[in-house]
Amino acid sequence: MKRVKEVVLLVFAGILLLPGTNLYASEIDVLVSKLVEKGILSRKEAKAVLVETKEEIKKDQAKEEQEGVPKWIRTMKLKGDLRLRYQADDKDKDNRAARARGRVRFRLGTEAKVTDQVKIAAGFASGSSNDARSTNQTFQDTFSSKNLWLDYAYAEFAPTPSITLFGGKMKRKPILWEPTDLLWDGDINPEGAALVFSGETYSTELFVNSGFFVLDESSSNADEPWMAYLQPGIKWKLSEQKSLKLALTGYLINSKGYDINGSADTNTKSGANHKYDYNSISPAFELTIKEPLGGWVSYGAFFGEYVKASDPSKNNEGWVVGFKFGEKKVKKAGQWQFKYLYRRLEQDAWLDAFPDSDAYDGDTHVKGHEVALKYGLAKNIILGLDYYYMEPIDTSAGHISGNDQQVLQVDVAIKF
């Protein structure tokens, strides 16, 4: 009888392979019932035949469905996150009253591999305005509907494994390495083009990042603000536990004579426009250590960066140092990471449209501390605490006034 079962399965398989044949589960049931009535199959054998045949039908149908869908659609990935925040601001700056508010951030992104060498990515994010440095939406205006903005949209072309060309409104991290947000707020996604080179040996990784960004465009002015950068860097594997990453970034920033959108109005101005170009040099480092305390924590790092602008003759330097330890990235329940850093950014060290907007509202000519803690509540659900204590370097620099500013942020972030 086993032989009979094998023959029956072969017959069904042959029918399924015939061009243009669509055999459905209900039709299989009828055919097998007839074979049981004729005594060719027992009920036990009939049940086994039905299970195996229906599995084959499912596989064939799935294959047909996939073959009818373009490959780039089948390779699309969807990801996003929702962050709920309570934020308390104690801003003696400009004699503002203390403030407490609820905020939300929602981001949704997708990417697709069009060919083996071309990938596209796009994403949307919340935000109360077109501010490049914030995707937060404050709970306000009597339940009004909130905006969703185009956060990034770009293409990648990788002609070789070592070279990648980017174009569009791009995520910053793949094209420009920074260990902190002293110079670049984490929400900024530059617009323009970038070229990334990377290569590695047994213990060394080399990279060269470069790009050209458009800062603004005007139909009435042929000369417009822009910036370009070149960032050579290296990552050494010093031992099984330690690695050191170094980079030196040179910036050309054409900002003199322009009113740059998003400016905090803390750079030196000539009227409403910036007085200087912010061409600058910025070295940065990060030393990472696996199990730095003998296994008590799995990861630790020391990091820092420095910047100096060449056009201004004074108040033109900035720096930050810090450390973090715990998990390299908090993803699961019970994982945690602690971070501390101290920053000092003088008035004309850097263009005031780019620094971390949570540190004294993203102003320049400030100094202070940041302490942050992340803790995994569950897989992809993270509790975050972030505290800033910032103050002006001094209050004698014209329009830079006010006293200290303290900000406490309590977040619950859900990633999917």
Buried (B, 14 or more C-beta within 10 A) or exposed (E): EEEBBEEBBEEBEEBBEEEEEEBEEEEBBEBBEEBBEEEBBBEEBBEBBBEBBBEBBEEBEEEEEEEEEEEBEEEEEEEBBBBBBEBBBBBEBEEEEEEEEEBBBBBBBBBBBBEEEBBBBBBBBBBBEEBBBBBBBBEEEEEEEBEBBEBBBBBBBBEEEEBBBBBBBBBBEBBBBBBBBBBBBBBBBBBBBBBBBBEEEEEEBBBBBBBBBBBBEEEEEEEEBBBBBBBBBBBBBEEEEBBBBBBEBBBBBBBBBBBBEBBBBBBBBEEEEBBBBBBBEBBBBBBBBBEBEEEEBBBBBBBBBBBBBEBBEEBBBBBBBBBBBBBBEBEBEEBBBBBBBBBBBBBBBBBBBBBBBBBBBBBBBBBBBBBBBBBBBEEBBBBBBBBBBBBBBEEEBEEBEBEBBBBBBBBBBBBE
